[in-house]
Amino acid sequence: MATVSTSNVSNAPNRWLFWGPTLIWASTWHVILYQLASGVPVLNSVGWRFGMAALMLAGFARWQKLSLKLPLSAHGLMLATGIVQYSGNYYSVYEAERHIPSGLVAVLFCLMVFGNALSGRIFFAQRVTGRFLAASAGAVAGVVMIFWPEIASTGARPTAAYGLAIGLAAVLAACIGNVLTLTLTRRGLALVPVLAWSMGYGAAFLLITSVASGQGLHFAWTPEYVFSLLYLAVFGSVIAFVLYFKLAQRDGTARAALTGVVIPVIALGISAIFEGWRPTVLALVGMVLCLGSIYVATRPQR
């Protein structure tokens, strides 16, 4: 856990803050498959993930001598963050993938870069350049090319409209969650305790919802499920979100959201190694366009 020390993260170069969560979240696409194959309800798996992450963040905060006693007025926003970002967002992603191809879900999340640019401008007066927006559009177009065969087949699914709607809801929830978290930290609250409380509230909401809906509480004591859950909690939740929000604090929410554009490209590379995915010519061109556009978007402004 020392790798995410607040002093280390504060002094880390932007490229580390960008590529850290990008590489971690790209790998979680594959790791989540072990969770889905376990038969444990999604509400439970996501709830256990963020519950474990919340406890680890709380322990890390105490180790860093950061107080977990936050103002009562902040708990309403942290509860909202937990429900929106760590419950609604993640559950909606899983639900959307039941109705539309995962490639289309990836494309939808690429749109976060524009949602974050707009919310950053409205709530935090963060400006982005025309070059950044144009390069981001090029990167999203590259992702569309990569997943075009899946996207083209979406219309054949009878519940595609519902899947598209809930996928967009997940993107909106993620954008709102970013605004709420950064609003709290801009009030002078330390990031790690804010994330601990927010994830804890989100986990509690998911597990209570699971019980109330009749699904109950389930867990799988198989090595695949336990180790994938630990990976998702430690790396995919604790480390990745600390790095991501540090980047958003320093460089703006729009640039932080570029991680979501690069993630599908790297995730497909992992899929090629472990799942036998083979790229088409169109997909290769899309990868080049995406990565080239990201390079242009992240170049320092003269």
Number of C-alpha atoms within 10 A of each C-alpha: 11 9 9 15 15 19 10 11 17 15 8 14 11 17 10 14 24 22 17 19 26 26 17 20 24 23 23 17 19 17 19 17 13 17 22 14 10 15 13 17 17 19 24 21 25 25 29 24 22 30 23 23 26 28 17 18 27 22 17 21 21 14 12 14 9 16 14 17 7 13 9 8 8 15 16 12 18 24 19 19 28 29 23 24 26 27 27 23 25 20 19 20 21 20 17 26 19 13 19 25 21 19 20 24 24 22 24 21 25 27 20 24 23 19 20 27 22 19 18 22 16 11 11 15 12 16 13 15 10 10 14 19 16 14 21 27 20 21 28 28 18 27 30 24 22 28 24 18 16 14 18 11 12 20 11 9 12 11 14 19 15 14 24 20 12 23 27 21 18 27 25 21 22 23 26 19 24 22 18 19 22 21 16 17 17 13 9 8 19 17 22 26 23 26 25 27 24 28 31 27 24 28 28 20 19 27 23 16 17 19 13 10 9 8 15 14 16 16 14 13 10 10 10 15 23 15 15 20 23 16 19 28 23 20 20 24 25 26 21 24 18 22 25 22 23 22 25 21 15 13 15 21 29 26 23 26 26 25 24 23 26 22 25 27 24 19 20 22 18 17 17 13 11 10 11 11 12 12 15 13 11 15 20 15 15 24 25 16 21 26 18 15 21 23 14 16 23 15 10 7 8 3
